[in-house]
Amino acid sequence: MAFFEQMKAGAKNAGSYALSQAEELQNYRDQYSALSDEALIRKFKSSSGARKVACAALIKERGLHLD
């Protein structure tokens, strides 16, 4: 039974991590939503990780292109 308890704990930790990442992404999206299109594209080009993903989502949502 110890194996299944460890699997359960691992799944719980993975779920907590995924939730924290989703919250972080939503915080960045909220923060960047007020940026102009040009500022958002500049932020996208200079960011990485969750910040870049948030910018990309907003750029797509606005129908912009990264040419």
N, C-alpha and C positions, 0 to 999 in steps of 0.2 A: 504494500500500500504506500510505502514511502515514495516510490517512483511517481505514482499518480498525484501525490501531494506536491511534489516538486514540479510536475507538469502544470498543475493548477496555479501554483505560485508564479511560475514563469509566464503563463498566459495572463495573469492578473497584472504583472509588471509590464508586459507588452501593451496591454490595453491602456494602462495609465500613461505610458510613454506616448502612445498614439494620440490620446486625448490632450496631453500637454502640447504636442506639436500642432494639433489642430487649433488649439487656443492661441498659440503663438502666431500662427499664420493669420488667424482672424484679427488679432490685434494689429498686425502690420497692415492688413487690408484696410482696416478702419482708419489707421493713421495716414496711409497714403491716398485714401480716396479723395481727399481735399486738394491734392496736387494737380497742377495743370497737366495737360497732355505732355508738353515738352519736359517738364520737371519729372514726371513719372517715367518717361523714357530714359532720361539721364540717370535717375535712381536705379532703374533696371540694369543699365549698362555698368554701373559702378557697384552693384550689390552681388551677393552670393547667398546660397542657402535659402532659408525661409523668406528672407526679404525679397530675393529675386523671384521666387515663386509667387509671392503676393503681388508684386509689380506685374508679372506676366499675366496673372489672372485679371487684374484690373485693365491692363492694356487690351486683352482679348475682349473683355466685357464692354469696353468702349468702342470696339471695332477698329482699333488702330493697328498699324503694321510697323514692324521694326526694320524698315529699309535703310 
